[in-house]
Amino acid sequence: MSGGTVIRGEVAVPGDKSISHRAAMFAGLATGESRVRGFLHAEDTLRSVALMRALGARVEVIRPDELRVEGRGLRALSEPPDVIDAGNSGTTIRIGAGILAGQPFLSVVTGDPYLRRRPMGRVIRPLAEMGAEIRGRAGDTLPPLCIRGGSLKGIRHEMPVASAQVKSALLLAALFADSPVTVVEPLRSRDHTERMLSSMGAKVGRDGNAVTAAPAARLDPVDITVPGDISSAAFFLVLAAVRRGSSLTVRGVGVNPFRAGVVEVLRRMGADIRYEGERFSGGEPVADVLVRGEELAAASVAPGEIPGLIDEVPALCVAAAFASGRTEIRGAEELRVKESDRIGAMVSALSTLGVVCGEYPDGMWVEGPARFHPTGPCDSRGDHRIAMSLLVLGKAAGIPVKVNDTACIDTSFPGFQATLAGLSD
């Protein structure tokens, strides 16, 4: 396809968002001083820093990407003096609820208008079963949340939908319970929480799809270098993959097998993607990811793959628009309740750009290769991943794509637009 930019060179992406959230929160629960390097300094992750500060942890920003955290220990946190604002961060409010459920005091957590529309029932119900008192709007299903915790008991919880955030909340609550907590997943979700808690001395075990965490007296401090975020890298992998002749290396990316589903799908579509310099950092696999652009063909994404690429679906939709044939993505109903309805948002935006596509209740389809002809501005709906996907599409196709509300990109990737603009032949 002519008109787009052939991409060559290398980029680095910010630290992994999921790991940065967890490192900030878990370090605040540890006994002693932790160091977190490679921290993603962005709006969402700083909400988790603010949460731990509100609970009494001392968090010092040495540099934008490095934190020094003096943890308060599991049972010496203090009652927040004010309402905690999680902003747009679902991770902060959901995983944070697991911490707050174990505390013998009152906490109130709210967020921005987008977060206050996101469902919380799946995390509230099991935490209430453990003994926490949690109230919210709409029959205790929406934020703000009012949490009075303490005196938790162990439970076995079978999750109806795979969710790393809900799983993490329950595993954290288990640290404060009177007996172990077992979470049974319908499909394996990302395991950053299990890896990090285990490295801090917690007893966390897995048997098939069941994960069990035991009560703990303390957590050891961490000294971790956060790998680059594969969700952020995905936009550049797609950009290079769809332009034949491109060759791009993304340095130091986390390639946890339960997060790297986007790589496997792009490979099925025909992209040449390789890992180089594979290594470990803080228990997480890391590699430099090299992608060479090829002619892509459509692929189907099955429900069982969704937990490993849930955040990368918007980027994959861009790849699908350049690929030959009809790409189908199913089993992704969780996308309806992210920062936006990502299924509806992507179908609407792609249609505005002339892409033939449609939606299912649990997914979408995209027909390619598209003949792009923008008919108006695209609405990101305040969702950073929608905004970045559309900007990547414009860069790859060599067409002007106007996106309403790109400020939301700062929640996960400050500097994204400058990095994107700097890539050229």
C-alpha positions as CSV (number, residue, x, y, z in Angstrom):
1,M,0.0,0.0,0.0
2,S,1.5,3.4,-1.0
3,G,1.3,6.6,0.9
4,G,2.3,5.5,4.3
5,T,5.7,5.7,6.0
6,V,8.2,2.9,6.0
7,I,9.5,2.6,9.5
8,R,13.1,2.0,10.5
9,G,15.0,2.4,13.7
10,E,14.4,1.6,17.3
11,V,12.3,3.0,20.1
12,A,11.9,2.5,23.8
13,V,8.5,2.5,25.5
14,P,7.6,3.5,29.1
15,G,7.6,1.0,31.9
16,D,4.9,-1.6,32.1
17,K,1.7,0.0,33.4
18,S,0.4,-3.1,35.2
19,I,3.7,-3.8,36.9
20,S,4.3,-0.1,37.8
21,H,0.9,0.0,39.6
22,R,1.6,-3.2,41.5
23,A,5.2,-2.1,42.4
24,A,4.0,1.1,43.9
25,M,1.2,-0.5,45.9
26,F,3.0,-3.6,47.0
27,A,6.1,-1.6,48.1
28,G,3.9,0.5,50.3
29,L,2.7,-2.7,52.0
30,A,6.3,-4.0,52.5
31,T,8.3,-3.6,55.7
32,G,11.3,-1.5,54.8
33,E,12.6,0.5,51.8
34,S,11.9,-0.5,48.2
35,R,13.3,0.8,45.0
36,V,11.3,0.9,41.8
37,R,13.2,1.8,38.6
38,G,11.7,2.1,35.2
39,F,8.4,3.2,36.8
40,L,5.8,4.5,34.4
41,H,5.3,8.1,35.4
42,A,1.8,8.7,34.1
43,E,-1.5,9.8,35.4
44,D,-2.9,6.4,36.1
45,T,0.1,5.0,38.0
46,L,0.5,8.2,40.0
47,R,-3.0,7.5,41.3
48,S,-1.7,4.3,42.9
49,V,1.2,6.3,44.4
50,A,-1.3,8.8,45.8
51,L,-3.4,5.9,47.2
52,M,-0.4,4.5,49.2
53,R,0.6,8.0,50.4
54,A,-3.0,8.4,51.7
55,L,-2.5,5.2,53.7
56,G,0.7,6.5,55.2
57,A,3.5,5.0,53.0
58,R,6.3,7.4,52.2
59,V,6.8,7.5,48.4
60,E,9.6,9.7,47.1
61,V,10.0,10.3,43.3
62,I,13.8,10.2,42.8
63,R,13.4,10.8,39.1
64,P,10.2,10.6,37.0
65,D,11.0,6.9,36.4
66,E,12.3,5.9,39.8
67,L,10.6,5.6,43.2
68,R,11.9,5.1,46.7
69,V,9.2,3.7,48.9
70,E,9.3,3.4,52.7
71,G,6.5,0.8,53.3
72,R,4.3,0.9,56.4
73,G,3.9,-2.9,56.6
74,L,0.8,-4.9,56.1
75,R,-0.8,-3.9,59.4
76,A,0.4,-0.3,60.1
77,L,-1.4,1.6,57.5
78,S,-3.4,4.7,58.5
79,E,-6.9,5.8,57.8
80,P,-7.0,8.2,54.8
81,P,-7.9,11.7,55.9
82,D,-9.9,12.4,52.8
83,V,-11.6,10.8,49.8
84,I,-9.1,9.0,47.6
85,D,-9.3,10.0,43.9
86,A,-8.4,7.1,41.5
87,G,-8.8,9.4,38.5
88,N,-9.3,7.2,35.4
89,S,-7.4,4.2,36.9
90,G,-9.5,1.0,37.2
91,T,-6.4,-0.8,38.4
92,T,-6.0,1.7,41.4
93,I,-9.6,1.3,42.5
94,R,-10.0,-2.4,41.9
95,I,-6.6,-3.7,43.2
96,G,-6.7,-0.9,45.9
97,A,-10.1,-2.3,47.1
98,G,-8.3,-5.5,48.0
99,I,-5.9,-3.6,50.2
100,L,-8.5,-1.4,51.8
101,A,-10.8,-4.4,52.5
102,G,-8.1,-5.7,54.9
103,Q,-7.9,-2.5,56.9
104,P,-9.8,-1.8,60.1
105,F,-10.9,1.6,59.1
106,L,-13.1,3.6,56.6
107,S,-11.9,4.5,53.1
108,V,-13.8,6.2,50.3
109,V,-12.5,5.9,46.7
110,T,-13.9,7.8,43.7
111,G,-12.7,8.6,40.2
112,D,-13.3,10.7,37.1
113,P,-16.6,10.5,35.2
114,Y,-15.3,7.6,33.0
115,L,-14.2,5.6,36.0
116,R,-17.5,6.2,37.9
117,R,-19.3,4.4,35.0
118,R,-17.1,1.3,35.2
119,P,-18.6,-1.8,36.9
120,M,-17.2,-2.9,40.3
121,G,-19.6,-5.6,41.2
122,R,-17.2,-8.5,40.4
123,V,-14.7,-7.2,42.9
124,I,-17.1,-6.0,45.5
125,R,-19.1,-9.3,45.8
126,P,-16.2,-11.6,46.7
127,L,-14.6,-9.0,49.1
128,A,-18.0,-8.7,50.8
129,E,-18.1,-12.5,51.1
130,M,-14.7,-12.3,52.8
131,G,-16.2,-9.9,55.4
132,A,-15.6,-6.4,54.2
133,E,-18.4,-3.8,54.1
134,I,-18.4,-2.1,50.7
135,R,-21.1,0.3,49.5
136,G,-21.3,2.0,46.1
137,R,-23.8,3.5,43.7
138,A,-26.3,1.6,41.7
139,G,-26.8,-1.2,44.2
140,D,-23.2,-1.4,45.2
141,T,-21.9,-1.8,41.6
142,L,-20.4,1.6,40.7
143,P,-18.0,4.1,42.3
144,P,-17.6,5.9,44.5
145,L,-16.9,3.0,46.9
146,C,-17.1,3.3,50.7
147,I,-15.1,0.5,52.3
148,R,-14.9,-0.5,55.9
149,G,-12.5,-3.4,56.1
150,G,-10.9,-5.8,58.5
151,S,-11.7,-9.3,60.0
152,L,-11.5,-11.0,56.6
153,K,-12.0,-14.8,56.2
154,G,-10.6,-17.0,53.5
155,I,-12.8,-18.1,50.6
156,R,-12.7,-20.1,47.4
157,H,-14.0,-17.9,44.6
158,E,-14.8,-19.0,41.1
159,M,-14.5,-16.1,38.7
160,P,-17.2,-15.9,36.0
161,V,-14.9,-13.8,33.8
162,A,-11.0,-13.8,33.7
163,S,-9.8,-10.5,35.2
164,A,-6.3,-9.9,36.5
165,Q,-7.5,-6.9,38.5
166,V,-10.2,-8.8,40.4
167,K,-7.8,-11.8,41.0
168,S,-5.2,-9.4,42.3
169,A,-7.6,-7.7,44.7
170,L,-8.6,-11.0,46.2
171,L,-5.0,-12.2,46.5
172,L,-4.1,-9.0,48.3
173,A,-7.0,-9.3,50.6
174,A,-5.9,-12.9,51.4
175,L,-2.7,-11.4,53.0
176,F,-5.0,-9.9,55.7
177,A,-7.4,-12.9,56.0
178,D,-7.7,-15.6,58.7
179,S,-7.1,-18.4,56.2
180,P,-6.0,-18.8,52.5
181,V,-8.0,-17.5,49.6
182,T,-8.3,-19.5,46.4
183,V,-9.3,-17.8,43.1
184,V,-10.3,-20.1,40.2
185,E,-10.0,-18.5,36.8
186,P,-12.0,-19.6,33.7
187,L,-8.9,-18.7,31.7
188,R,-5.4,-17.8,32.8
189,S,-4.9,-14.0,33.1
190,R,-1.7,-12.0,33.5
191,D,0.2,-13.2,36.5
192,H,2.2,-10.1,37.5
193,T,0.6,-10.1,41.0
194,E,1.6,-13.7,41.7
195,R,5.2,-13.2,40.5
196,M,5.7,-10.0,42.5
197,L,4.1,-11.2,45.8
198,S,6.1,-14.4,45.6
199,S,9.3,-12.4,45.2
200,M,8.3,-10.5,48.3
201,G,8.0,-13.6,50.4
202,A,4.3,-14.2,50.2
203,K,3.0,-17.8,49.9
204,V,1.3,-17.9,46.5
205,G,0.7,-21.2,44.7
206,R,-1.1,-22.4,41.5
207,D,-2.9,-25.6,40.7
208,G,-4.1,-25.4,37.1
209,N,-6.4,-22.4,36.9
210,A,-6.6,-22.1,40.7
211,V,-4.4,-19.6,42.5
212,T,-4.1,-19.6,46.3
213,A,-2.6,-17.0,48.6
214,A,-2.0,-17.5,52.3
215,P,-2.2,-14.9,55.1
216,A,1.1,-13.1,55.7
217,A,2.8,-11.4,58.6
218,R,4.9,-9.2,56.3
219,L,6.1,-8.5,52.8
220,D,9.8,-8.0,52.0
221,P,10.8,-4.9,50.2
222,V,11.4,-5.0,46.4
223,D,14.2,-3.7,44.2
224,I,12.8,-3.9,40.7
225,T,13.5,-2.6,37.3
226,V,10.1,-2.4,35.5
227,P,10.3,-3.7,31.9
228,G,8.8,-1.8,28.9
229,D,5.1,-2.1,28.5
230,I,4.1,-4.6,25.8
231,S,0.7,-2.8,25.6
232,S,2.6,0.4,24.6
233,A,5.0,-1.5,22.4
234,A,2.0,-3.0,20.5
235,F,1.2,0.3,18.7
236,F,4.8,0.4,17.3
237,L,4.8,-3.3,16.5
238,V,1.6,-2.9,14.5
239,L,2.9,0.3,12.8
240,A,6.0,-1.5,11.5
241,A,4.2,-4.8,10.8
242,V,1.7,-3.3,8.3
243,R,4.3,-1.4,6.3
244,R,6.2,-3.8,4.0
245,G,10.0,-3.1,4.2
246,S,9.8,-1.6,7.7
247,S,12.3,-2.8,10.4
248,L,11.8,-1.6,13.9
249,T,13.3,-2.7,17.3
250,V,11.5,-2.0,20.6
251,R,14.0,-2.2,23.4
252,G,13.5,-3.9,26.8
253,V,9.9,-5.0,26.5
254,G,8.2,-7.3,29.0
255,V,7.3,-10.5,27.2
256,N,5.4,-12.3,29.9
257,P,3.6,-15.2,28.0
258,F,0.3,-14.1,29.6
259,R,0.7,-10.6,28.2
260,A,2.3,-11.2,24.8
261,G,-0.8,-12.6,22.9
262,V,-0.6,-9.6,20.5
263,V,2.8,-10.9,19.2
264,E,1.4,-14.3,18.4
265,V,-1.6,-12.9,16.5
266,L,0.6,-10.6,14.5
267,R,2.8,-13.6,13.7
268,R,-0.2,-15.5,12.5
269,M,-1.1,-12.6,10.3
270,G,2.3,-12.9,8.6
271,A,4.5,-10.3,10.6
272,D,8.1,-11.3,11.2
273,I,8.6,-10.7,14.9
274,R,11.5,-12.0,16.9
275,Y,12.8,-11.7,20.5
276,E,16.5,-10.9,21.0
277,G,18.5,-10.7,24.1
278,E,16.0,-12.5,26.3
279,R,16.5,-12.0,30.0
280,F,14.7,-11.7,33.3
281,S,14.0,-8.6,35.5
282,G,12.2,-8.8,38.8
283,G,11.0,-12.3,37.8
284,E,9.5,-11.0,34.6
285,P,10.8,-12.1,31.1
286,V,12.2,-9.2,29.0
287,A,13.5,-9.0,25.5
288,D,14.2,-6.6,22.6
289,V,11.4,-7.1,20.1
290,L,12.3,-6.8,16.4
291,V,9.5,-6.6,13.8
292,R,9.9,-6.5,10.0
293,G,6.9,-5.5,7.9
294,E,5.3,-7.9,5.5
295,E,2.1,-8.3,3.6
296,L,-0.4,-9.3,6.2
297,A,-3.4,-11.7,6.0
298,A,-6.5,-11.8,8.2
299,A,-6.6,-13.9,11.3
300,S,-9.2,-15.1,13.8
301,V,-8.7,-14.3,17.5
302,A,-10.4,-16.9,19.7
303,P,-12.0,-16.3,23.1
304,G,-9.2,-18.3,24.9
305,E,-6.7,-15.8,23.6
306,I,-8.4,-12.7,24.9
307,P,-7.0,-12.5,28.5
308,G,-3.5,-12.4,27.0
309,L,-4.2,-9.5,24.6
310,I,-7.3,-7.7,26.0
311,D,-5.6,-4.3,26.0
312,E,-4.1,-4.7,22.6
313,V,-7.3,-5.4,20.7
314,P,-7.6,-1.8,19.4
315,A,-4.1,-2.0,18.0
316,L,-4.9,-5.3,16.4
317,C,-7.9,-3.8,14.7
318,V,-5.5,-1.4,13.0
319,A,-3.4,-4.3,11.7
320,A,-6.6,-5.9,10.5
321,A,-7.5,-2.9,8.5
322,F,-4.3,-3.4,6.5
323,A,-4.5,-7.2,6.2
324,S,-6.0,-9.1,3.4
325,G,-9.3,-10.7,4.4
326,R,-11.7,-10.6,7.3
327,T,-10.3,-10.6,10.8
328,E,-12.7,-11.7,13.6
329,I,-12.2,-11.2,17.3
330,R,-14.6,-13.0,19.6
331,G,-15.0,-13.6,23.4
332,A,-13.9,-10.0,24.1
333,E,-17.1,-8.7,25.9
334,E,-14.8,-7.3,28.6
335,L,-13.9,-4.6,26.2
336,R,-17.4,-3.2,26.6
337,V,-16.5,-2.0,30.1
338,K,-13.0,-0.7,29.8
339,E,-12.2,3.1,29.8
340,S,-14.8,3.1,27.0
341,D,-16.8,0.6,25.1
342,R,-13.8,-0.3,23.0
343,I,-15.7,-2.4,20.6
344,G,-18.2,0.3,19.8
345,A,-15.5,3.0,19.8
346,M,-13.2,1.2,17.3
347,V,-16.1,0.2,15.0
348,S,-17.3,3.8,15.0
349,A,-13.9,5.3,14.4
350,L,-12.8,2.8,11.7
351,S,-16.1,3.3,9.9
352,T,-15.5,7.0,9.9
353,L,-12.2,6.3,8.2
354,G,-13.8,4.1,5.5
355,V,-12.9,0.7,6.9
356,V,-15.5,-2.0,6.4
357,C,-16.2,-3.5,9.9
358,G,-18.9,-4.5,12.3
359,E,-19.5,-5.6,15.9
360,Y,-20.8,-8.6,17.8
361,P,-21.9,-8.5,21.4
362,D,-18.6,-10.1,22.3
363,G,-16.3,-8.8,19.6
364,M,-15.9,-7.4,16.1
365,W,-14.8,-8.0,12.6
366,V,-12.6,-5.9,10.2
367,E,-12.3,-6.4,6.4
368,G,-9.1,-5.4,4.8
369,P,-7.1,-4.1,3.1
370,A,-9.1,-0.9,3.6
371,R,-9.4,2.0,1.2
372,F,-9.1,4.8,3.7
373,H,-11.2,7.9,3.1
374,P,-11.8,9.9,6.3
375,T,-15.3,11.5,6.5
376,G,-14.8,13.4,9.8
377,P,-13.0,13.4,13.1
378,C,-12.7,10.3,15.2
379,D,-13.8,10.2,18.8
380,S,-11.4,8.5,21.2
381,R,-14.2,8.6,23.9
382,G,-11.5,9.6,26.4
383,D,-9.8,6.2,26.0
384,H,-6.0,6.3,25.6
385,R,-5.8,3.0,23.7
386,I,-8.4,4.1,21.1
387,A,-6.6,7.5,20.6
388,M,-3.2,5.9,20.1
389,S,-4.6,3.2,17.7
390,L,-6.1,5.9,15.5
391,L,-3.0,8.0,15.4
392,V,-1.0,4.9,14.4
393,L,-3.4,4.1,11.6
394,G,-3.0,7.6,10.2
395,K,0.8,7.3,10.4
396,A,0.8,3.9,8.7
397,A,-1.7,4.9,6.0
398,G,-0.2,8.3,5.4
399,I,-3.5,10.1,5.8
400,P,-4.5,12.9,8.2
401,V,-6.6,11.4,11.1
402,K,-8.1,13.9,13.4
403,V,-8.8,12.4,16.9
404,N,-10.9,14.2,19.5
405,D,-9.4,14.1,22.9
406,T,-5.8,12.9,22.8
407,A,-5.0,14.3,26.3
408,C,-6.1,10.9,27.6
409,I,-2.9,9.3,26.1
410,D,-1.0,10.7,29.1
411,T,-2.7,8.2,31.4
412,S,-0.4,5.5,30.0
413,F,2.2,7.0,27.5
414,P,3.3,10.6,28.0
415,G,5.3,11.5,24.9
416,F,3.6,9.0,22.6
417,Q,2.8,11.5,19.9
418,A,6.4,12.9,19.8
419,T,7.8,9.3,19.6
420,L,5.4,8.5,16.8
421,A,6.2,11.7,14.9
422,G,9.9,10.9,15.1
423,L,9.6,7.6,13.3
424,S,10.2,7.8,9.6
425,D,12.2,6.4,6.7
